[in-house]
Amino acid sequence: MGINLEVFKFGMYLMFPIGIMFYFGTNLDDRFSVQGFWPKAEHSHKIPFDRDEMKAEYARLLRRQREFERLKAGREGQQNQQQDN
């Protein structure tokens, strides 16, 4: 009886992790995926490689930074006016 129990336990020690890995390791795309989680290529940022595209992106970033600074200066001016009153 003792040797049969040891063989059974050894078999369980081997087969349990292998069975878990097989169960969770197969068909991962269908089992654990969330549809629409990753953005499509047309919705993600396109890295510019061409010189003209880089210039256009740099100009866009400059416009955005200037707009941010203008809005920030406007807010600070309003806060200063409110504090003076």
ZADO-367612 format. One record per residue (C-alpha): x, y, z. Coordinates in steps of 0.5 Angstrom, whole numbers. Layout:
<atoms>
      xx      yy      zz
       X       Y       Z
...
</atoms>
This chain:
<atoms>
      xx      yy      zz
       0       0       0
       6       5       2
       9       5      -5
       2       6      -9
       1      12      -5
       8      15      -6
       7      13     -14
       0      17     -13
       3      23     -10
       9      23     -14
       4      23     -20
       0      28     -17
       6      33     -16
       8      32     -23
       1      33     -26
      -3      38     -22
       2      44     -25
       2      41     -32
      -5      41     -32
      -6      48     -29
      -1      50     -34
      -4      47     -40
     -11      49     -38
      -9      57     -37
      -4      56     -43
      -8      54     -49
     -13      59     -52
     -11      65     -49
     -13      70     -54
     -20      67     -54
     -20      66     -46
     -17      72     -43
     -18      78     -48
     -22      84     -48
     -25      86     -55
     -23      93     -57
     -18      94     -51
     -12      96     -55
     -12     102     -60
     -13     101     -67
      -7     103     -72
     -11     109     -74
     -13     111     -67
      -5     111     -65
       0     116     -65
       4     116     -72
      11     117     -71
      14     122     -76
      20     119     -80
      20     124     -86
      23     131     -85
      17     135     -87
      13     131     -82
      18     132     -77
      18     140     -78
      10     140     -78
      10     136     -72
      15     141     -69
      11     147     -71
       4     143     -68
       8     142     -61
      10     149     -61
       3     152     -63
       1     148     -57
       6     150     -52
       5     157     -54
      -3     156     -53
      -2     153     -46
       3     159     -44
      -2     164     -46
      -8     160     -42
      -3     160     -36
      -1     167     -37
      -9     169     -37
     -11     165     -31
      -5     168     -27
      -7     175     -29
     -14     174     -27
     -12     171     -21
      -8     177     -20
     -14     182     -21
     -18     178     -16
     -13     179     -11
     -12     186     -12
     -20     187     -11
</atoms>
